[in-house]
Amino acid sequence: MTQSEFLNIVMPFKDKVFRLAKRLLVSREEAEDATQEILLKLWNNKAKIEEYKNVEAFSMTMTKNFCLDKLKSKQAQNLKIVHSNYQDHSVSVQKQVELNDSLDWVGKIIEDLPEQQKMVIQLRDIEQYDYDEIAKMLDMNNTAVRVALSRARKTIREKLTNTHRYGIK
């Protein structure tokens, strides 16, 4: 496999790998390092890439496992989820502040979710994978994915509603 062929395969989903890594790790730098590691592993195993049915799903699974291993390691004591990739430049400053505040709250709420629910929210609602792909990536059945997603969304909705209604954390 040539470098060009390899790039044609991995470039379409490179940003998804980065976003998943960013969801799970501390910072942009950590996510960039993780993305680079995953792409390097794919490059080193490029001879086997064509054997995989879905290289993108395989890469997302690799990313998840790599990041979870990194989180479990001793060097990851201070890692936390940070996610805010939404910007709407066509709104007023007040509306932008409100949106950023809401996104911050959602990020904090997602941060407190159980690990499995965090992963399902990221893969379904942010990365737009379908249930079958998520089930394969997380080694779960479809029903478990749907239940985890439903519970995560319900928790986010309840906490966000209570925060805005009552101003409590």
Beta strands, then each sheet from edge to edge (+ up, - down):
end
